[in-house]
Amino acid sequence: MSVALASIDAMSAKREAVPRDLRRRVLVEAGHRCAIPTCRSTPVEIAHIEPWRKVKRHEFDNLIALCPTCHTRFDSPRSAIDRKAMRQYKSNLSPLSNGYMTEHVDHVKLIAGYQVFWAHLKVAIRVTSAFEVDILNAPQEVNPYGGPLGYQSVASREELFVASIDFEMVAPKVVSVLSEGIFEKFDRWYDEVWSEGFPFPGSNRTDMVEELREDLLALTDSVHIAVNRGDVE
């Protein structure tokens, strides 16, 4: 074995594997396909933009998913794919990049609709939760329904309803079913709080807030998967 090959083998032996969570982030970022848009082949490998021999560490900003062919082309000293180009390919994977938004209009609409829905749901949960506490703690002679929290509760519910409809118009079926279910669950809670005679005898704070938070996590996952699989195209 030559000295050069021995040196390469020694360097490879010291090189740690890319941690599983970091590898997953890089693969999800590229949709488990080659990050070069004219390729998009599978399977893929994790490549270092700045070479490992120089940086000696694995960092998300310096890693990109490439198919074996593009990886070999990039590593070749005669390759036209330089590091500046590879960093551009990396940045194009971001949903905030102009390139991504131009090529994935449906993805951008889905993400924007999700963000608006999430923001209104957060406000509606906070206001209705505070309103529920206000009702449960109000003295018998006080009518909390005419107060500012009551007004905010009604307004936040209406804004959430509009955001829900807008989101369902741009979301794939699996995502819209989840968002519709979240709104319906919130609405049942809202209707209970606004029911005549509430609080009922023995009424306590509901666990609806925690349920809605868990549902929102499921919705977040479904949006993430839909975007990376291209299910909204």
Rosetta constraint file for C-alpha pairs under 8 A:
AtomPair CA 1 CA 5 HARMONIC 6.42 0.50
AtomPair CA 1 CA 6 HARMONIC 6.51 0.50
AtomPair CA 2 CA 6 HARMONIC 6.16 0.50
AtomPair CA 3 CA 7 HARMONIC 6.10 0.50
AtomPair CA 4 CA 8 HARMONIC 6.34 0.50
AtomPair CA 5 CA 9 HARMONIC 6.13 0.50
AtomPair CA 6 CA 10 HARMONIC 6.12 0.50
AtomPair CA 7 CA 11 HARMONIC 6.22 0.50
AtomPair CA 8 CA 12 HARMONIC 6.15 0.50
AtomPair CA 9 CA 13 HARMONIC 6.15 0.50
AtomPair CA 10 CA 14 HARMONIC 6.59 0.50
AtomPair CA 11 CA 15 HARMONIC 6.43 0.50
AtomPair CA 11 CA 53 HARMONIC 7.94 0.50
AtomPair CA 15 CA 56 HARMONIC 7.74 0.50
AtomPair CA 18 CA 22 HARMONIC 6.70 0.50
AtomPair CA 18 CA 23 HARMONIC 6.07 0.50
AtomPair CA 18 CA 58 HARMONIC 6.29 0.50
AtomPair CA 19 CA 23 HARMONIC 6.10 0.50
AtomPair CA 20 CA 24 HARMONIC 6.15 0.50
AtomPair CA 21 CA 25 HARMONIC 6.33 0.50
AtomPair CA 22 CA 26 HARMONIC 6.41 0.50
AtomPair CA 22 CA 59 HARMONIC 7.88 0.50
AtomPair CA 22 CA 60 HARMONIC 6.70 0.50
AtomPair CA 23 CA 27 HARMONIC 6.24 0.50
AtomPair CA 23 CA 46 HARMONIC 7.24 0.50
AtomPair CA 24 CA 28 HARMONIC 5.99 0.50
AtomPair CA 25 CA 29 HARMONIC 6.01 0.50
AtomPair CA 25 CA 60 HARMONIC 7.74 0.50
AtomPair CA 26 CA 30 HARMONIC 6.56 0.50
AtomPair CA 26 CA 46 HARMONIC 7.59 0.50
AtomPair CA 26 CA 60 HARMONIC 6.85 0.50
AtomPair CA 26 CA 63 HARMONIC 6.78 0.50
AtomPair CA 26 CA 64 HARMONIC 6.13 0.50
AtomPair CA 26 CA 65 HARMONIC 6.37 0.50
AtomPair CA 27 CA 31 HARMONIC 6.04 0.50
AtomPair CA 27 CA 32 HARMONIC 4.72 0.50
AtomPair CA 27 CA 33 HARMONIC 7.38 0.50
AtomPair CA 27 CA 64 HARMONIC 7.93 0.50
AtomPair CA 27 CA 65 HARMONIC 6.10 0.50
AtomPair CA 28 CA 32 HARMONIC 5.79 0.50
AtomPair CA 28 CA 228 HARMONIC 6.53 0.50
AtomPair CA 29 CA 93 HARMONIC 6.53 0.50
AtomPair CA 29 CA 94 HARMONIC 7.66 0.50
AtomPair CA 29 CA 228 HARMONIC 7.36 0.50
AtomPair CA 30 CA 34 HARMONIC 6.77 0.50
AtomPair CA 30 CA 35 HARMONIC 5.55 0.50
AtomPair CA 30 CA 64 HARMONIC 7.83 0.50
AtomPair CA 30 CA 65 HARMONIC 6.43 0.50
AtomPair CA 30 CA 93 HARMONIC 6.36 0.50
AtomPair CA 30 CA 228 HARMONIC 7.47 0.50
AtomPair CA 31 CA 228 HARMONIC 4.71 0.50
AtomPair CA 31 CA 229 HARMONIC 6.18 0.50
AtomPair CA 32 CA 42 HARMONIC 7.34 0.50
AtomPair CA 32 CA 43 HARMONIC 7.72 0.50
AtomPair CA 32 CA 44 HARMONIC 7.01 0.50
AtomPair CA 32 CA 65 HARMONIC 7.48 0.50
AtomPair CA 33 CA 40 HARMONIC 5.02 0.50
AtomPair CA 33 CA 41 HARMONIC 5.53 0.50
AtomPair CA 33 CA 42 HARMONIC 5.37 0.50
AtomPair CA 33 CA 43 HARMONIC 6.88 0.50
AtomPair CA 33 CA 44 HARMONIC 6.21 0.50
AtomPair CA 33 CA 65 HARMONIC 6.94 0.50
AtomPair CA 33 CA 66 HARMONIC 7.24 0.50
AtomPair CA 33 CA 67 HARMONIC 7.39 0.50
AtomPair CA 34 CA 39 HARMONIC 6.33 0.50
AtomPair CA 34 CA 40 HARMONIC 4.32 0.50
AtomPair CA 34 CA 41 HARMONIC 5.23 0.50
AtomPair CA 34 CA 42 HARMONIC 6.50 0.50
AtomPair CA 34 CA 43 HARMONIC 7.81 0.50
AtomPair CA 34 CA 44 HARMONIC 5.99 0.50
AtomPair CA 34 CA 65 HARMONIC 5.53 0.50
AtomPair CA 34 CA 66 HARMONIC 4.34 0.50
AtomPair CA 34 CA 67 HARMONIC 5.13 0.50
AtomPair CA 34 CA 70 HARMONIC 7.94 0.50
AtomPair CA 35 CA 39 HARMONIC 7.61 0.50
AtomPair CA 35 CA 40 HARMONIC 6.16 0.50
AtomPair CA 35 CA 64 HARMONIC 6.96 0.50
AtomPair CA 35 CA 65 HARMONIC 5.68 0.50
AtomPair CA 35 CA 66 HARMONIC 5.82 0.50
AtomPair CA 35 CA 89 HARMONIC 6.38 0.50
AtomPair CA 35 CA 90 HARMONIC 7.05 0.50
AtomPair CA 35 CA 93 HARMONIC 7.38 0.50
AtomPair CA 36 CA 40 HARMONIC 6.06 0.50
AtomPair CA 36 CA 66 HARMONIC 7.31 0.50
AtomPair CA 36 CA 89 HARMONIC 6.14 0.50
AtomPair CA 37 CA 89 HARMONIC 7.81 0.50
AtomPair CA 40 CA 67 HARMONIC 7.90 0.50
AtomPair CA 41 CA 67 HARMONIC 6.06 0.50
AtomPair CA 42 CA 67 HARMONIC 6.04 0.50
AtomPair CA 43 CA 67 HARMONIC 5.92 0.50
AtomPair CA 43 CA 68 HARMONIC 7.68 0.50
AtomPair CA 44 CA 65 HARMONIC 5.97 0.50
AtomPair CA 44 CA 66 HARMONIC 5.13 0.50
AtomPair CA 44 CA 67 HARMONIC 4.10 0.50
AtomPair CA 44 CA 68 HARMONIC 6.34 0.50
AtomPair CA 45 CA 65 HARMONIC 5.61 0.50
AtomPair CA 45 CA 66 HARMONIC 5.33 0.50
AtomPair CA 45 CA 67 HARMONIC 5.80 0.50
AtomPair CA 45 CA 68 HARMONIC 6.38 0.50
AtomPair CA 45 CA 71 HARMONIC 7.53 0.50
AtomPair CA 46 CA 63 HARMONIC 6.49 0.50
AtomPair CA 46 CA 64 HARMONIC 5.78 0.50
AtomPair CA 46 CA 65 HARMONIC 4.84 0.50
AtomPair CA 46 CA 66 HARMONIC 6.37 0.50
AtomPair CA 47 CA 63 HARMONIC 5.60 0.50
AtomPair CA 47 CA 64 HARMONIC 5.34 0.50
AtomPair CA 47 CA 65 HARMONIC 6.11 0.50
AtomPair CA 47 CA 66 HARMONIC 6.50 0.50
AtomPair CA 47 CA 71 HARMONIC 6.76 0.50
AtomPair CA 48 CA 52 HARMONIC 6.30 0.50
AtomPair CA 48 CA 58 HARMONIC 7.92 0.50
AtomPair CA 48 CA 62 HARMONIC 5.70 0.50
AtomPair CA 48 CA 63 HARMONIC 4.79 0.50
AtomPair CA 48 CA 64 HARMONIC 6.54 0.50
AtomPair CA 49 CA 62 HARMONIC 5.31 0.50
AtomPair CA 49 CA 63 HARMONIC 6.04 0.50
AtomPair CA 49 CA 64 HARMONIC 7.04 0.50
AtomPair CA 49 CA 83 HARMONIC 6.13 0.50
AtomPair CA 49 CA 86 HARMONIC 6.68 0.50
AtomPair CA 49 CA 87 HARMONIC 7.17 0.50
AtomPair CA 50 CA 54 HARMONIC 6.91 0.50
AtomPair CA 50 CA 55 HARMONIC 6.81 0.50
AtomPair CA 50 CA 62 HARMONIC 6.47 0.50
AtomPair CA 50 CA 83 HARMONIC 7.16 0.50
AtomPair CA 51 CA 55 HARMONIC 6.50 0.50
AtomPair CA 52 CA 56 HARMONIC 5.04 0.50
AtomPair CA 52 CA 57 HARMONIC 6.68 0.50
AtomPair CA 52 CA 58 HARMONIC 7.95 0.50
AtomPair CA 58 CA 62 HARMONIC 7.30 0.50
AtomPair CA 58 CA 63 HARMONIC 7.28 0.50
AtomPair CA 59 CA 63 HARMONIC 6.39 0.50
AtomPair CA 60 CA 64 HARMONIC 7.98 0.50
AtomPair CA 64 CA 90 HARMONIC 6.49 0.50
AtomPair CA 66 CA 70 HARMONIC 5.92 0.50
AtomPair CA 66 CA 71 HARMONIC 5.49 0.50
AtomPair CA 67 CA 71 HARMONIC 5.97 0.50
AtomPair CA 68 CA 72 HARMONIC 6.09 0.50
AtomPair CA 69 CA 73 HARMONIC 6.23 0.50
AtomPair CA 70 CA 74 HARMONIC 6.00 0.50
AtomPair CA 71 CA 75 HARMONIC 6.25 0.50
AtomPair CA 72 CA 76 HARMONIC 6.25 0.50
AtomPair CA 73 CA 79 HARMONIC 5.72 0.50
AtomPair CA 73 CA 81 HARMONIC 7.36 0.50
AtomPair CA 74 CA 79 HARMONIC 5.88 0.50
AtomPair CA 74 CA 80 HARMONIC 7.81 0.50
AtomPair CA 74 CA 81 HARMONIC 5.57 0.50
AtomPair CA 74 CA 82 HARMONIC 6.97 0.50
AtomPair CA 75 CA 79 HARMONIC 7.31 0.50
AtomPair CA 81 CA 85 HARMONIC 6.00 0.50
AtomPair CA 81 CA 86 HARMONIC 6.77 0.50
AtomPair CA 82 CA 86 HARMONIC 6.36 0.50
AtomPair CA 83 CA 87 HARMONIC 6.09 0.50
AtomPair CA 84 CA 88 HARMONIC 6.37 0.50
AtomPair CA 85 CA 89 HARMONIC 6.36 0.50
AtomPair CA 86 CA 90 HARMONIC 6.22 0.50
AtomPair CA 87 CA 91 HARMONIC 6.14 0.50
AtomPair CA 88 CA 92 HARMONIC 6.06 0.50
AtomPair CA 89 CA 93 HARMONIC 6.74 0.50
AtomPair CA 90 CA 94 HARMONIC 7.55 0.50
AtomPair CA 91 CA 97 HARMONIC 6.67 0.50
AtomPair CA 92 CA 97 HARMONIC 5.64 0.50
AtomPair CA 92 CA 98 HARMONIC 7.49 0.50
AtomPair CA 92 CA 99 HARMONIC 5.54 0.50
AtomPair CA 92 CA 100 HARMONIC 5.49 0.50
AtomPair CA 93 CA 97 HARMONIC 7.36 0.50
AtomPair CA 93 CA 100 HARMONIC 6.24 0.50
AtomPair CA 94 CA 100 HARMONIC 6.52 0.50
AtomPair CA 95 CA 100 HARMONIC 5.66 0.50
AtomPair CA 95 CA 101 HARMONIC 6.35 0.50
AtomPair CA 95 CA 108 HARMONIC 7.01 0.50
AtomPair CA 96 CA 100 HARMONIC 7.01 0.50
AtomPair CA 96 CA 101 HARMONIC 6.85 0.50
AtomPair CA 97 CA 101 HARMONIC 6.23 0.50
AtomPair CA 98 CA 102 HARMONIC 6.04 0.50
AtomPair CA 99 CA 103 HARMONIC 6.26 0.50
AtomPair CA 100 CA 104 HARMONIC 5.74 0.50
AtomPair CA 101 CA 105 HARMONIC 5.57 0.50
AtomPair CA 101 CA 107 HARMONIC 7.79 0.50
AtomPair CA 101 CA 108 HARMONIC 6.13 0.50
AtomPair CA 104 CA 108 HARMONIC 6.39 0.50
AtomPair CA 104 CA 233 HARMONIC 7.95 0.50
AtomPair CA 105 CA 109 HARMONIC 6.27 0.50
AtomPair CA 106 CA 110 HARMONIC 6.16 0.50
AtomPair CA 106 CA 170 HARMONIC 7.47 0.50
AtomPair CA 106 CA 232 HARMONIC 6.15 0.50
AtomPair CA 106 CA 233 HARMONIC 6.24 0.50
AtomPair CA 107 CA 111 HARMONIC 6.17 0.50
AtomPair CA 107 CA 227 HARMONIC 5.86 0.50
AtomPair CA 107 CA 230 HARMONIC 7.90 0.50
AtomPair CA 107 CA 232 HARMONIC 6.44 0.50
AtomPair CA 107 CA 233 HARMONIC 7.59 0.50
AtomPair CA 108 CA 112 HARMONIC 5.98 0.50
AtomPair CA 109 CA 113 HARMONIC 5.92 0.50
AtomPair CA 109 CA 170 HARMONIC 6.47 0.50
AtomPair CA 110 CA 114 HARMONIC 6.05 0.50
AtomPair CA 110 CA 167 HARMONIC 7.19 0.50
AtomPair CA 110 CA 170 HARMONIC 5.72 0.50
AtomPair CA 110 CA 171 HARMONIC 5.79 0.50
AtomPair CA 110 CA 223 HARMONIC 7.66 0.50
AtomPair CA 110 CA 232 HARMONIC 7.79 0.50
AtomPair CA 111 CA 115 HARMONIC 6.15 0.50
AtomPair CA 111 CA 223 HARMONIC 7.49 0.50
AtomPair CA 112 CA 116 HARMONIC 6.28 0.50
AtomPair CA 113 CA 117 HARMONIC 6.10 0.50
AtomPair CA 113 CA 163 HARMONIC 7.49 0.50
AtomPair CA 113 CA 166 HARMONIC 6.83 0.50
AtomPair CA 113 CA 167 HARMONIC 4.75 0.50
AtomPair CA 113 CA 170 HARMONIC 7.27 0.50
AtomPair CA 114 CA 118 HARMONIC 5.93 0.50
AtomPair CA 114 CA 167 HARMONIC 6.30 0.50
AtomPair CA 114 CA 223 HARMONIC 7.78 0.50
AtomPair CA 115 CA 119 HARMONIC 6.07 0.50
AtomPair CA 116 CA 120 HARMONIC 6.27 0.50
AtomPair CA 116 CA 163 HARMONIC 6.44 0.50
AtomPair CA 117 CA 121 HARMONIC 6.04 0.50
AtomPair CA 117 CA 160 HARMONIC 6.67 0.50
AtomPair CA 117 CA 163 HARMONIC 5.11 0.50
AtomPair CA 117 CA 164 HARMONIC 5.92 0.50
AtomPair CA 117 CA 167 HARMONIC 6.69 0.50
AtomPair CA 118 CA 122 HARMONIC 6.09 0.50
AtomPair CA 118 CA 216 HARMONIC 7.92 0.50
AtomPair CA 119 CA 123 HARMONIC 6.44 0.50
AtomPair CA 120 CA 124 HARMONIC 6.05 0.50
AtomPair CA 120 CA 156 HARMONIC 6.99 0.50
AtomPair CA 120 CA 159 HARMONIC 6.66 0.50
AtomPair CA 120 CA 160 HARMONIC 5.16 0.50
AtomPair CA 120 CA 163 HARMONIC 7.14 0.50
AtomPair CA 121 CA 125 HARMONIC 6.00 0.50
AtomPair CA 121 CA 160 HARMONIC 6.00 0.50
AtomPair CA 122 CA 126 HARMONIC 6.22 0.50
AtomPair CA 123 CA 127 HARMONIC 6.10 0.50
AtomPair CA 123 CA 156 HARMONIC 6.66 0.50
AtomPair CA 124 CA 128 HARMONIC 5.88 0.50
AtomPair CA 124 CA 153 HARMONIC 6.75 0.50
AtomPair CA 124 CA 156 HARMONIC 4.99 0.50
AtomPair CA 124 CA 157 HARMONIC 5.97 0.50
AtomPair CA 124 CA 160 HARMONIC 7.03 0.50
AtomPair CA 125 CA 129 HARMONIC 5.81 0.50
AtomPair CA 125 CA 186 HARMONIC 7.92 0.50
AtomPair CA 125 CA 209 HARMONIC 6.82 0.50
AtomPair CA 126 CA 130 HARMONIC 6.21 0.50
AtomPair CA 127 CA 131 HARMONIC 6.04 0.50
AtomPair CA 127 CA 149 HARMONIC 6.84 0.50
AtomPair CA 127 CA 152 HARMONIC 6.63 0.50
AtomPair CA 127 CA 153 HARMONIC 5.67 0.50
AtomPair CA 127 CA 156 HARMONIC 7.51 0.50
AtomPair CA 128 CA 132 HARMONIC 5.99 0.50
AtomPair CA 128 CA 149 HARMONIC 7.93 0.50
AtomPair CA 128 CA 153 HARMONIC 5.46 0.50
AtomPair CA 128 CA 190 HARMONIC 7.00 0.50
AtomPair CA 129 CA 133 HARMONIC 6.38 0.50
AtomPair CA 129 CA 209 HARMONIC 7.57 0.50
AtomPair CA 130 CA 134 HARMONIC 6.15 0.50
AtomPair CA 130 CA 149 HARMONIC 7.49 0.50
AtomPair CA 131 CA 135 HARMONIC 6.23 0.50
AtomPair CA 131 CA 149 HARMONIC 5.61 0.50
AtomPair CA 131 CA 150 HARMONIC 6.54 0.50
AtomPair CA 131 CA 153 HARMONIC 7.11 0.50
AtomPair CA 132 CA 136 HARMONIC 6.25 0.50
AtomPair CA 132 CA 193 HARMONIC 6.27 0.50
AtomPair CA 132 CA 205 HARMONIC 7.26 0.50
AtomPair CA 133 CA 137 HARMONIC 6.07 0.50
AtomPair CA 133 CA 205 HARMONIC 7.18 0.50
AtomPair CA 134 CA 138 HARMONIC 5.81 0.50
AtomPair CA 134 CA 144 HARMONIC 6.91 0.50
AtomPair CA 135 CA 144 HARMONIC 6.01 0.50
AtomPair CA 135 CA 145 HARMONIC 7.89 0.50
AtomPair CA 135 CA 199 HARMONIC 7.07 0.50
AtomPair CA 136 CA 199 HARMONIC 6.31 0.50
AtomPair CA 136 CA 203 HARMONIC 7.63 0.50
AtomPair CA 136 CA 204 HARMONIC 7.50 0.50
AtomPair CA 136 CA 205 HARMONIC 7.95 0.50
AtomPair CA 138 CA 142 HARMONIC 6.21 0.50
AtomPair CA 138 CA 143 HARMONIC 7.65 0.50
AtomPair CA 138 CA 144 HARMONIC 6.92 0.50
AtomPair CA 143 CA 147 HARMONIC 7.76 0.50
AtomPair CA 144 CA 149 HARMONIC 7.84 0.50
AtomPair CA 144 CA 150 HARMONIC 6.97 0.50
AtomPair CA 145 CA 149 HARMONIC 7.72 0.50
AtomPair CA 145 CA 150 HARMONIC 5.06 0.50
AtomPair CA 145 CA 151 HARMONIC 7.92 0.50
AtomPair CA 146 CA 150 HARMONIC 6.06 0.50
AtomPair CA 146 CA 151 HARMONIC 7.29 0.50
AtomPair CA 147 CA 151 HARMONIC 6.67 0.50
AtomPair CA 148 CA 152 HARMONIC 6.17 0.50
AtomPair CA 149 CA 153 HARMONIC 5.96 0.50
AtomPair CA 150 CA 154 HARMONIC 6.43 0.50
AtomPair CA 151 CA 155 HARMONIC 6.27 0.50
AtomPair CA 152 CA 156 HARMONIC 5.91 0.50
AtomPair CA 153 CA 157 HARMONIC 6.18 0.50
AtomPair CA 154 CA 158 HARMONIC 6.37 0.50
AtomPair CA 155 CA 159 HARMONIC 6.26 0.50
AtomPair CA 156 CA 160 HARMONIC 6.06 0.50
AtomPair CA 157 CA 161 HARMONIC 6.16 0.50
AtomPair CA 157 CA 187 HARMONIC 7.94 0.50
AtomPair CA 158 CA 162 HARMONIC 6.44 0.50
AtomPair CA 159 CA 163 HARMONIC 6.22 0.50
AtomPair CA 160 CA 164 HARMONIC 5.96 0.50
AtomPair CA 160 CA 183 HARMONIC 7.86 0.50
AtomPair CA 161 CA 165 HARMONIC 6.36 0.50
AtomPair CA 161 CA 183 HARMONIC 7.40 0.50
AtomPair CA 162 CA 166 HARMONIC 6.23 0.50
AtomPair CA 163 CA 167 HARMONIC 6.02 0.50
AtomPair CA 164 CA 168 HARMONIC 6.16 0.50
AtomPair CA 164 CA 179 HARMONIC 6.96 0.50
AtomPair CA 164 CA 180 HARMONIC 7.08 0.50
AtomPair CA 164 CA 183 HARMONIC 7.10 0.50
AtomPair CA 165 CA 169 HARMONIC 6.42 0.50
AtomPair CA 166 CA 170 HARMONIC 7.06 0.50
AtomPair CA 167 CA 171 HARMONIC 6.12 0.50
AtomPair CA 167 CA 176 HARMONIC 7.39 0.50
AtomPair CA 168 CA 172 HARMONIC 7.76 0.50
AtomPair CA 168 CA 175 HARMONIC 7.85 0.50
AtomPair CA 168 CA 176 HARMONIC 4.87 0.50
AtomPair CA 168 CA 179 HARMONIC 7.32 0.50
AtomPair CA 168 CA 180 HARMONIC 7.56 0.50
AtomPair CA 171 CA 175 HARMONIC 5.83 0.50
AtomPair CA 171 CA 176 HARMONIC 5.48 0.50
AtomPair CA 171 CA 232 HARMONIC 6.98 0.50
AtomPair CA 172 CA 176 HARMONIC 6.10 0.50
AtomPair CA 172 CA 226 HARMONIC 7.81 0.50
AtomPair CA 172 CA 231 HARMONIC 7.04 0.50
AtomPair CA 172 CA 232 HARMONIC 5.80 0.50
AtomPair CA 173 CA 177 HARMONIC 6.00 0.50
AtomPair CA 174 CA 178 HARMONIC 6.72 0.50
AtomPair CA 174 CA 222 HARMONIC 7.52 0.50
AtomPair CA 175 CA 179 HARMONIC 6.40 0.50
AtomPair CA 175 CA 219 HARMONIC 6.67 0.50
AtomPair CA 175 CA 222 HARMONIC 6.03 0.50
AtomPair CA 175 CA 223 HARMONIC 6.45 0.50
AtomPair CA 175 CA 226 HARMONIC 7.98 0.50
AtomPair CA 176 CA 180 HARMONIC 5.90 0.50
AtomPair CA 177 CA 181 HARMONIC 6.14 0.50
AtomPair CA 178 CA 182 HARMONIC 6.25 0.50
AtomPair CA 178 CA 215 HARMONIC 7.76 0.50
AtomPair CA 178 CA 218 HARMONIC 7.89 0.50
AtomPair CA 178 CA 219 HARMONIC 6.06 0.50
AtomPair CA 179 CA 183 HARMONIC 6.28 0.50
AtomPair CA 179 CA 219 HARMONIC 6.76 0.50
AtomPair CA 180 CA 184 HARMONIC 6.16 0.50
AtomPair CA 181 CA 185 HARMONIC 6.11 0.50
AtomPair CA 182 CA 186 HARMONIC 6.15 0.50
AtomPair CA 182 CA 212 HARMONIC 6.65 0.50
AtomPair CA 182 CA 215 HARMONIC 6.58 0.50
AtomPair CA 182 CA 216 HARMONIC 7.44 0.50
AtomPair CA 183 CA 187 HARMONIC 5.98 0.50
AtomPair CA 184 CA 188 HARMONIC 6.25 0.50
AtomPair CA 185 CA 189 HARMONIC 6.50 0.50
AtomPair CA 185 CA 212 HARMONIC 7.59 0.50
AtomPair CA 186 CA 190 HARMONIC 6.10 0.50
AtomPair CA 186 CA 208 HARMONIC 7.78 0.50
AtomPair CA 186 CA 212 HARMONIC 7.35 0.50
AtomPair CA 187 CA 191 HARMONIC 5.95 0.50
AtomPair CA 188 CA 192 HARMONIC 6.17 0.50
AtomPair CA 189 CA 193 HARMONIC 6.34 0.50
AtomPair CA 189 CA 208 HARMONIC 7.00 0.50
AtomPair CA 190 CA 194 HARMONIC 6.27 0.50
AtomPair CA 191 CA 195 HARMONIC 5.80 0.50
AtomPair CA 192 CA 198 HARMONIC 7.29 0.50
AtomPair CA 193 CA 198 HARMONIC 6.35 0.50
AtomPair CA 193 CA 199 HARMONIC 7.51 0.50
AtomPair CA 194 CA 198 HARMONIC 6.94 0.50
AtomPair CA 198 CA 203 HARMONIC 7.97 0.50
AtomPair CA 199 CA 203 HARMONIC 5.55 0.50
AtomPair CA 207 CA 211 HARMONIC 6.59 0.50
AtomPair CA 208 CA 212 HARMONIC 6.08 0.50
AtomPair CA 209 CA 213 HARMONIC 6.28 0.50
AtomPair CA 210 CA 214 HARMONIC 6.33 0.50
AtomPair CA 211 CA 215 HARMONIC 6.24 0.50
AtomPair CA 212 CA 216 HARMONIC 6.06 0.50
AtomPair CA 213 CA 217 HARMONIC 6.39 0.50
AtomPair CA 214 CA 218 HARMONIC 6.55 0.50
AtomPair CA 215 CA 219 HARMONIC 6.27 0.50
AtomPair CA 216 CA 220 HARMONIC 6.08 0.50
AtomPair CA 217 CA 221 HARMONIC 6.29 0.50
AtomPair CA 218 CA 222 HARMONIC 6.25 0.50
AtomPair CA 219 CA 223 HARMONIC 6.23 0.50
AtomPair CA 220 CA 224 HARMONIC 6.19 0.50
AtomPair CA 221 CA 225 HARMONIC 6.15 0.50
AtomPair CA 222 CA 226 HARMONIC 6.03 0.50
AtomPair CA 223 CA 227 HARMONIC 6.18 0.50
AtomPair CA 224 CA 228 HARMONIC 6.34 0.50
AtomPair CA 225 CA 229 HARMONIC 5.93 0.50
AtomPair CA 226 CA 230 HARMONIC 5.87 0.50
AtomPair CA 226 CA 231 HARMONIC 4.83 0.50
AtomPair CA 226 CA 232 HARMONIC 6.31 0.50
AtomPair CA 227 CA 231 HARMONIC 6.41 0.50
AtomPair CA 227 CA 232 HARMONIC 6.67 0.50
